[in-house]
Amino acid sequence: MVDFTLPTELPEEFVTNIPRQRNAVNRLLGEGKILNYSLSLEHSKLWVVFAASSEAELLEMVQGLPLTRYMKMKISELTFYNASNPYAPVFSVN
């Protein structure tokens, strides 16, 4: 998991790169490389759970995100990650 801290003052370049960031994140989500992408309500923290087989692969994905250079980051290796699948159809017995 990568814990990003966003800058308190967002430079104009940061804001103009948000659409590129979303495109990159959506691509990685679609490829199953990002499992979770969450932004705090006050926009100061961003948490991303990646599926990577090595630290080198993780760093390559992180460095490929357009906004990474504006943020501080801390990498934490997870022992496990449990989540429900929001894209799975919900069955009803009604």
GUFI-63511 format. One record per atom (N, C-alpha, C): residue in three letters; chain; atom name; x, y negated, z negated. Coordinates in Angstrom, 1 decimal. Atoms other than C-alpha are relative to their C-alpha. Layout:
# residues N
res, chain, atom, px, py, pz
ala, A, CA, X, Y, Z .
...
This chain:
# residues 94
res, chain, atom, px, py, pz
met, A, N, 0.9, 1.2, 0.0 .
met, A, CA, 0.0, 0.0, 0.0 .
met, A, C, 0.9, -1.2, 0.0 .
val, A, N, -0.7, 1.3, -0.1 .
val, A, CA, 1.2, -3.5, 0.8 .
val, A, C, -0.9, -1.1, -0.7 .
asp, A, N, 0.6, 1.1, 0.7 .
asp, A, CA, 0.3, -6.3, -1.5 .
asp, A, C, 0.6, -1.3, 0.5 .
phe, A, N, -0.5, 1.2, -0.6 .
phe, A, CA, 0.6, -9.6, 0.3 .
phe, A, C, -0.5, -1.2, -0.8 .
thr, A, N, 0.4, 1.2, 0.7 .
thr, A, CA, 0.5, -13.0, -1.4 .
thr, A, C, 0.1, -1.1, 1.1 .
leu, A, N, 0.1, 1.1, -1.1 .
leu, A, CA, -0.6, -15.8, 1.0 .
leu, A, C, 0.5, -1.3, -0.6 .
pro, A, N, -0.4, 1.4, 0.5 .
pro, A, CA, 0.8, -19.3, 0.8 .
pro, A, C, -1.1, -0.8, -0.5 .
thr, A, N, 1.0, 0.8, 0.5 .
thr, A, CA, -1.1, -21.8, -1.2 .
thr, A, C, -0.5, -1.0, 1.0 .
glu, A, N, 0.3, 1.0, -1.1 .
glu, A, CA, -1.0, -24.3, 1.7 .
glu, A, C, 0.2, 0.8, 1.3 .
leu, A, N, -0.1, -0.8, -1.3 .
leu, A, CA, -1.7, -22.6, 5.0 .
leu, A, C, 0.4, -0.9, 1.1 .
pro, A, N, -0.5, 0.8, -1.1 .
pro, A, CA, 0.4, -24.0, 7.8 .
pro, A, C, -0.9, 0.1, 1.2 .
glu, A, N, 0.9, 0.0, -1.2 .
glu, A, CA, -1.4, -24.8, 11.1 .
glu, A, C, 0.3, 1.3, 0.8 .
glu, A, N, -0.4, -1.2, -0.7 .
glu, A, CA, 0.6, -22.0, 12.7 .
glu, A, C, -0.6, 1.3, -0.6 .
phe, A, N, 0.7, -1.2, 0.6 .
phe, A, CA, -0.8, -19.5, 10.2 .
phe, A, C, -1.4, 0.1, 0.4 .
val, A, N, 1.5, 0.0, -0.3 .
val, A, CA, -4.4, -20.5, 10.9 .
val, A, C, -0.2, 0.3, 1.5 .
thr, A, N, 0.2, -0.3, -1.5 .
thr, A, CA, -3.9, -20.4, 14.7 .
thr, A, C, 0.3, 1.4, 0.3 .
asn, A, N, -0.3, -1.4, -0.2 .
asn, A, CA, -2.5, -16.9, 14.4 .
asn, A, C, -1.0, 1.0, -0.6 .
ile, A, N, 1.0, -0.9, 0.7 .
ile, A, CA, -5.5, -15.5, 12.4 .
ile, A, C, -0.7, 0.9, 1.1 .
pro, A, N, 0.6, -0.9, -1.0 .
pro, A, CA, -7.2, -14.2, 15.6 .
pro, A, C, 1.0, 1.1, 0.5 .
arg, A, N, -1.0, -1.0, -0.4 .
arg, A, CA, -4.0, -12.4, 16.7 .
arg, A, C, 0.2, 1.0, -1.1 .
gln, A, N, -0.1, -0.9, 1.1 .
gln, A, CA, -3.8, -10.9, 13.2 .
gln, A, C, -1.2, 1.0, 0.0 .
arg, A, N, 1.2, -0.8, -0.1 .
arg, A, CA, -7.4, -9.7, 13.4 .
arg, A, C, 0.1, 1.1, 1.1 .
asn, A, N, -0.2, -0.9, -1.1 .
asn, A, CA, -6.7, -8.1, 16.8 .
asn, A, C, 0.9, 1.1, -0.4 .
ala, A, N, -1.0, -1.0, 0.4 .
ala, A, CA, -3.6, -6.3, 15.5 .
ala, A, C, -0.6, 0.9, -1.1 .
val, A, N, 0.6, -0.8, 1.1 .
val, A, CA, -5.5, -5.1, 12.3 .
val, A, C, -1.0, 0.9, 0.6 .
asn, A, N, 1.1, -0.8, -0.6 .
asn, A, CA, -8.5, -3.9, 14.4 .
asn, A, C, 0.6, 1.1, 0.8 .
arg, A, N, -0.7, -1.0, -0.8 .
arg, A, CA, -6.1, -2.0, 16.7 .
arg, A, C, 0.5, 1.1, -0.9 .
leu, A, N, -0.6, -1.0, 1.0 .
leu, A, CA, -4.3, -0.3, 13.7 .
leu, A, C, -1.1, 0.7, -0.7 .
leu, A, N, 1.1, -0.7, 0.6 .
leu, A, CA, -7.6, 0.5, 12.1 .
leu, A, C, -0.6, 1.0, 0.9 .
gly, A, N, 0.5, -0.9, -1.0 .
gly, A, CA, -8.8, 2.1, 15.3 .
gly, A, C, 0.9, 1.2, 0.2 .
glu, A, N, -1.0, -1.0, -0.2 .
glu, A, CA, -5.6, 4.1, 15.5 .
glu, A, C, 0.2, 0.9, -1.3 .
gly, A, N, -0.1, -0.8, 1.2 .
gly, A, CA, -6.0, 5.3, 11.9 .
gly, A, C, 1.3, -0.4, -0.8 .
lys, A, N, -1.3, 0.4, 0.6 .
lys, A, CA, -2.7, 3.5, 10.9 .
lys, A, C, -0.3, -0.9, -1.2 .
ile, A, N, 0.4, 0.7, 1.2 .
ile, A, CA, -4.5, 1.1, 8.5 .
ile, A, C, -1.3, 0.7, -0.5 .
leu, A, N, 1.1, -0.6, 0.6 .
leu, A, CA, -6.9, 2.7, 6.1 .
leu, A, C, -1.0, -0.9, -0.7 .
asn, A, N, 0.8, 1.0, 0.7 .
asn, A, CA, -8.1, -0.3, 4.2 .
asn, A, C, 0.7, -1.4, 0.1 .
tyr, A, N, -0.5, 1.4, -0.2 .
tyr, A, CA, -7.7, -4.1, 4.7 .
tyr, A, C, -0.9, -0.9, -0.8 .
ser, A, N, 0.9, 0.8, 0.9 .
ser, A, CA, -9.0, -6.4, 1.9 .
ser, A, C, 0.6, -1.3, -0.4 .
leu, A, N, -0.4, 1.4, 0.4 .
leu, A, CA, -8.8, -10.1, 1.2 .
leu, A, C, -0.7, -0.4, -1.2 .
ser, A, N, 0.6, 0.5, 1.2 .
ser, A, CA, -9.4, -11.6, -2.2 .
ser, A, C, -1.0, -1.2, 0.3 .
leu, A, N, 1.0, 1.1, -0.2 .
leu, A, CA, -12.3, -14.0, -2.6 .
leu, A, C, 0.6, -1.4, 0.1 .
glu, A, N, -0.7, 1.4, 0.0 .
glu, A, CA, -10.0, -17.0, -3.3 .
glu, A, C, 1.1, 0.0, 1.1 .
his, A, N, -0.9, 0.0, -1.1 .
his, A, CA, -7.9, -16.0, -0.2 .
his, A, C, 1.5, -0.1, -0.4 .
ser, A, N, -1.4, 0.1, 0.4 .
ser, A, CA, -4.7, -15.7, -2.2 .
ser, A, C, 0.8, 1.3, 0.1 .
lys, A, N, -0.6, -1.4, -0.1 .
lys, A, CA, -4.1, -11.9, -2.0 .
lys, A, C, -0.6, 0.8, 1.2 .
leu, A, N, 0.5, -0.9, -1.0 .
leu, A, CA, -4.4, -9.4, 0.8 .
leu, A, C, 0.6, 1.3, -0.3 .
trp, A, N, -0.5, -1.3, 0.3 .
trp, A, CA, -4.1, -5.7, 0.2 .
trp, A, C, -0.3, 0.9, 1.2 .
val, A, N, 0.1, -0.9, -1.2 .
val, A, CA, -3.5, -3.2, 3.0 .
val, A, C, 0.5, 1.4, -0.3 .
val, A, N, -0.5, -1.4, 0.1 .
val, A, CA, -3.3, 0.6, 2.8 .
val, A, C, 0.3, 0.5, 1.4 .
phe, A, N, -0.5, -0.5, -1.3 .
phe, A, CA, -1.3, 2.0, 5.7 .
phe, A, C, 0.2, 1.5, -0.1 .
ala, A, N, -0.4, -1.4, -0.1 .
ala, A, CA, -0.9, 5.6, 6.8 .
ala, A, C, 1.3, 0.1, 0.8 .
ala, A, N, -1.3, 0.0, -0.6 .
ala, A, CA, 2.8, 5.9, 7.5 .
ala, A, C, 0.8, 1.3, -0.5 .
ser, A, N, -0.7, -1.2, 0.4 .
ser, A, CA, 5.1, 8.9, 7.5 .
ser, A, C, 1.4, -0.3, -0.6 .
ser, A, N, -1.3, 0.4, 0.5 .
ser, A, CA, 8.2, 6.9, 6.5 .
ser, A, C, -0.1, -1.5, -0.3 .
glu, A, N, -0.1, 1.4, 0.3 .
glu, A, CA, 9.2, 3.5, 5.1 .
glu, A, C, 0.3, -0.8, 1.3 .
ala, A, N, -0.4, 0.7, -1.3 .
ala, A, CA, 10.7, 2.6, 8.6 .
ala, A, C, -1.3, -0.2, 0.8 .
glu, A, N, 1.2, 0.1, -0.7 .
glu, A, CA, 7.3, 3.3, 10.2 .
glu, A, C, -0.9, -1.1, -0.6 .
leu, A, N, 0.8, 1.0, 0.7 .
leu, A, CA, 5.5, 1.2, 7.6 .
leu, A, C, 0.6, -1.4, 0.3 .
leu, A, N, -0.6, 1.3, -0.3 .
leu, A, CA, 8.0, -1.7, 8.0 .
leu, A, C, -0.3, -0.5, 1.4 .
glu, A, N, 0.3, 0.3, -1.4 .
glu, A, CA, 7.5, -1.6, 11.8 .
glu, A, C, -1.4, -0.5, 0.1 .
met, A, N, 1.4, 0.4, -0.1 .
met, A, CA, 3.8, -1.9, 11.4 .
met, A, C, -0.2, -1.4, -0.7 .
val, A, N, 0.1, 1.3, 0.7 .
val, A, CA, 4.0, -4.7, 8.8 .
val, A, C, 0.6, -1.1, 0.7 .
gln, A, N, -0.7, 1.1, -0.7 .
gln, A, CA, 6.5, -6.7, 10.8 .
gln, A, C, -0.7, -0.3, 1.3 .
gly, A, N, 0.7, 0.2, -1.2 .
gly, A, CA, 4.3, -6.3, 13.8 .
gly, A, C, -1.3, -0.9, -0.2 .
leu, A, N, 1.1, 0.9, 0.3 .
leu, A, CA, 1.5, -8.3, 12.1 .
leu, A, C, 0.4, -1.4, 0.1 .
pro, A, N, -0.3, 1.4, -0.3 .
pro, A, CA, 1.5, -11.9, 13.2 .
pro, A, C, 0.2, -0.9, -1.3 .
leu, A, N, 0.0, 0.9, 1.2 .
leu, A, CA, 1.0, -13.4, 9.7 .
leu, A, C, 1.0, 0.4, -1.1 .
thr, A, N, -0.9, -0.5, 1.0 .
thr, A, CA, 3.6, -11.3, 7.8 .
thr, A, C, 1.1, -1.0, -0.4 .
arg, A, N, -1.1, 0.9, 0.4 .
arg, A, CA, 6.3, -13.9, 8.0 .
arg, A, C, -0.4, -1.2, -0.8 .
tyr, A, N, 0.4, 1.0, 0.9 .
tyr, A, CA, 4.2, -16.4, 6.1 .
tyr, A, C, -0.3, 0.4, -1.4 .
met, A, N, 0.4, -0.5, 1.3 .
met, A, CA, 3.5, -14.2, 3.2 .
met, A, C, 1.1, 0.8, -0.7 .
lys, A, N, -0.9, -0.9, 0.8 .
lys, A, CA, 5.4, -12.5, 0.3 .
lys, A, C, -0.7, 1.3, 0.0 .
met, A, N, 0.6, -1.3, 0.0 .
met, A, CA, 4.9, -8.8, 0.2 .
met, A, C, 0.7, 0.9, -1.0 .
lys, A, N, -0.5, -1.0, 0.9 .
lys, A, CA, 5.3, -6.0, -2.3 .
lys, A, C, -0.5, 1.4, 0.5 .
ile, A, N, 0.4, -1.3, -0.5 .
ile, A, CA, 5.2, -2.4, -1.1 .
ile, A, C, 0.0, 1.0, -1.2 .
ser, A, N, 0.1, -1.0, 1.1 .
ser, A, CA, 3.9, 0.3, -3.5 .
ser, A, C, -0.4, 1.3, 0.7 .
glu, A, N, 0.3, -1.3, -0.6 .
glu, A, CA, 3.9, 4.0, -2.5 .
glu, A, C, -1.1, 0.6, -0.9 .
leu, A, N, 1.2, -0.6, 0.7 .
leu, A, CA, 0.6, 5.7, -3.4 .
leu, A, C, 0.2, 1.5, -0.1 .
thr, A, N, 0.0, -1.5, 0.1 .
thr, A, CA, 0.4, 9.2, -4.7 .
thr, A, C, -1.2, 0.6, 0.7 .
phe, A, N, 1.2, -0.4, -0.7 .
phe, A, CA, -3.1, 9.5, -3.3 .
phe, A, C, -0.9, -1.2, 0.3 .
tyr, A, N, 0.9, 1.1, -0.4 .
tyr, A, CA, -5.8, 7.4, -1.7 .
tyr, A, C, -1.4, 0.7, 0.3 .
asn, A, N, 1.3, -0.5, -0.1 .
asn, A, CA, -9.5, 8.3, -2.1 .
asn, A, C, -0.9, -1.1, 0.5 .
ala, A, N, 1.0, 1.0, -0.5 .
ala, A, CA, -12.2, 6.5, -0.1 .
ala, A, C, -1.1, 0.8, 0.7 .
ser, A, N, 1.1, -0.6, -0.8 .
ser, A, CA, -15.6, 7.2, 1.4 .
ser, A, C, 0.2, -0.5, 1.4 .
asn, A, N, -0.1, 0.4, -1.4 .
asn, A, CA, -15.9, 6.9, 5.1 .
asn, A, C, -1.2, -0.8, 0.4 .
pro, A, N, 1.1, 0.8, -0.3 .
pro, A, CA, -18.0, 3.9, 5.9 .
pro, A, C, -0.6, 0.2, 1.4 .
tyr, A, N, 0.4, -0.2, -1.4 .
tyr, A, CA, -18.3, 5.0, 9.6 .
tyr, A, C, -0.8, 1.3, 0.1 .
ala, A, N, 0.7, -1.3, -0.1 .
ala, A, CA, -19.8, 8.4, 8.8 .
ala, A, C, -1.5, -0.3, -0.1 .
pro, A, N, 1.5, 0.2, 0.1 .
pro, A, CA, -23.6, 8.6, 9.4 .
pro, A, C, -0.5, 0.4, -1.3 .
val, A, N, 0.6, -0.3, 1.3 .
val, A, CA, -25.7, 8.6, 6.3 .
val, A, C, -1.3, 0.8, 0.4 .
phe, A, N, 1.1, -0.9, -0.3 .
phe, A, CA, -28.2, 11.5, 6.3 .
phe, A, C, -1.1, -0.3, -1.1 .
ser, A, N, 1.1, 0.2, 0.9 .
ser, A, CA, -31.6, 11.1, 4.7 .
ser, A, C, -0.9, 1.2, 0.0 .
val, A, N, 0.9, -1.1, 0.1 .
val, A, CA, -33.9, 13.9, 3.5 .
val, A, C, -1.4, -0.4, 0.2 .
asn, A, N, 1.4, 0.5, -0.2 .
asn, A, CA, -37.0, 11.7, 4.1 .
asn, A, C, -0.5, 0.4, 1.3 .
